[in-house]
């Protein structure tokens, strides 16, 4: 369990780290409370303890991943061995002749079950993350295609009216209307650029005034 705790990659975000640590603390407390109750209550059967520990450890594996499950398994093993050698709990020698062996088997079974569930949940989360990343790339591709199309329209308008202005100038005609259209197309291009920048920064629209 300790090797698993240190071998698994640490979550990248602070929220994930906080969630895993919180789940590990909860499962540690619940596991210790169950074993203390099993040590203090004479009528606490091993089957009941096994079921309750399974529920707690599997919940920790689903909620907090392998690290939280490792904390639960370590707590269960440590506390279970301590109370058994102290002559307390459902696995104590006065109650069961093979109590130590039964405790080892139950702890091994709980560990395998917990780590199996944690591994499955971890792989499912990785697959979900890959699918989400693929959706983002697909959305970015569609967005970039739309942006390229809009920019192409703006550049086409600028090129067309600039060519028209050159022709009119050669013929001695007024080019003010053509230049106005070029200016309007440039304004549309700048507005599109601002929208792209704001979408990338996800911030409020601000303008700097230069004197």
Helices and strands as residue ranges (DSSP letters): H 2-7, H 14-40, H 46-85, H 99-170, H 176-201
